[in-house]
């Protein structure tokens, strides 16, 4: 079993916002049976900003679907702030705000109607709902669009509308499934700031994303799910510390031939770009010294990929390799 | 503690907004269709038919035509609204919320009943242009129209739960509901049929609804009124239980 004590930044917290134990889901059809979740267990501490990552089809959306009661589980238990989703279903649902991957609001209703309806479903009286609608639509820059129909909004506005809608009942835990997919970088960064503010106010946030830069920037703890199983469940710093090799791209003054970089595995991209793999503990000074002796000046340097991305790709490849061995 | 009444009101408001927003598609067509029925069947053909069940033909068909419009509109409102919510996935807004399944059902069928009753009222107003309306029993009239609209709202909901395409929500009305309605004694008295066809007609639930409703207006019925009332209550209970079972199991809405 792969579980964590409820901790944030190494400090124990009062309780877990989410406790998943031995969760299994099998999809059955006439033609085939797919085991989407093979017994995953994980805890998310109250107040955490948690990333649930994994390749397509790994089981992330199934997990979120079960937590939010959109998918029936095969077995296992899920508790939201101590409320079991089977025995205390209404109390558990009240704690959760869900921002799904697909746009799932009524495209023919106005922005205001959409958020007011959602508040009503959670028992929020109309007068209070109107106050909250103004608050959250203003925070998501949608107040001016409150009388526009859902279908008239841009992609970024639709994403923000789904966040505003999820906040209308003021949940304790916000689950976002790919919230910034298809959103331009400026809006994405604005959404990051907004989510950070929400988390600072005490809302626990669980995020799935394909932008690993986003997960690295926002999340404190992380679980990587692959092929229906949790591969890693740790805090972001510890995970990144396991990264043994980083690839740097050096933009240099033009050179001829192949520069000599002893002890460093490297690749010449063109006559002024070198990709160098740096192992943990190797340091970068020796690279600069060696290039300097060959009259090659380093003009700029950057990571070839985001650190989490490198680690993620490696872990997923390891997972595939282990699965292939198992199949044999 | 969640206020279920607020949740129910939210669903009902959404449903009413939906059919009122598209009133040209939902409220006007039944008024036009029924006007044509009154003109053609009631006035032109009816004047040559003479009396039916002791009343002139126009007076005889009015209750049936009102009930027919209530049935088709209650059914189609819930079938199309619930299936659209499935299709657009906005049913998920309700599934993730702490709303009990019976409230979801009451919200949707409440919308269907309101549309059915509103259309029924419009058709009644249209019929008053052609005939003097008389009421024999308000109790039976109101009871029958309320429960009938509920039964067919529930039937529309069950249809939408199983539907996988928009075709699936038009097949049942076209191939089952319309024939049952036309053969349910809307346009004729069962006593005109040979005995064997009278017995076969009594398998049709719409016969009991139309006749109970006609009793409310005219005080005449081709079937025993007590039995008709029991049948209507029975169908309401069975359809509600079935809808609740299907939603609880997540059939058609949860994977």
Interface residues (C-beta under 8 A of the other chain):
Chain A: X27 X65 X68 X69 X70 X71 X72 X89 X90 X91 X93 X94 X96 X98 X100 X102 X104 X105 X106 X107 X108 X109 X113 X116 X117 X118 X119 X120 X121 X122 X123 X124 X125 X126 X165 X169
Chain B: X2 X3 X4 X6 X7 X9 X10 X11 X13 X14 X17 X18 X21 X85 X88 X89 X90 X92 X93 X94 X95 X96 X97 X98 X99 X100 X250 X254 X255
